[in-house]
Each structure stands twice: as C-alpha cells, then as structure tokens.
Amino acid sequence: MTVSLPDDIAAYLEGEENASAAVADALRARLDRAAATAAMLRAVGIEVTEEGVARVHGKLPRLTAAQRAENARRRDLVADGTWPADSDVAA
C-alpha cells in the first residue's frame, strides 16, 4: 500500500525505527476514539448508525487547532483522574 503524507508527518516517520508500526498505532488510536465517542453517545440514548454517520458526514466544520488542544487537555484530565467534580465547576 502506498500513501501520500504531508511533509511534517513524513519527516516524523523517517525518524521512527518502525514507521509502519507508528502509522498502525496512530490509526488504532483514531479507531479507539471513534468507538469511545459512539459508546458515550449510546450511554445518553443516541444510537450511532452507518446511515446516520453518512447523513451528517461533512456537515460539521473541522475542529480548529485550539479546539483539538482543548480536547487533548480534557482527555489528559480524565486519564489522570483530575477531571473536576460537578460541584467544582461553575455554571
């Protein structure tokens, strides 16, 4: 399989001992995030279907760099067990 990559990603992979493993790990992480998102939506009563995903695909704008950074910050809080309790968050 051959893929085209942006220069910065290609440069990163050139420094990796096993570029294939690095790409596979990144794609697995993306799949895991998609599965986690679907599980969270199911937990609040929203069933994610292939038809529903296809219907809304491309209708939402891509996340900005600031939004991605905030999402990463929040994931770190959850992973560290430091996400604030409801009583700690101002309304």
MODELLER restraints for C-alpha pairs under 7 A, 6 or more apart:
rsr = mdl.restraints
at = mdl.atoms
rsr.add(forms.Gaussian(group=physical.xy_distance, feature=features.Distance(at['CA:13:A'], at['CA:19:A']), mean=5.28, stdev=0.5))
rsr.add(forms.Gaussian(group=physical.xy_distance, feature=features.Distance(at['CA:38:A'], at['CA:48:A']), mean=6.14, stdev=0.5))
rsr.add(forms.Gaussian(group=physical.xy_distance, feature=features.Distance(at['CA:41:A'], at['CA:47:A']), mean=6.71, stdev=0.5))
rsr.add(forms.Gaussian(group=physical.xy_distance, feature=features.Distance(at['CA:77:A'], at['CA:83:A']), mean=4.92, stdev=0.5))
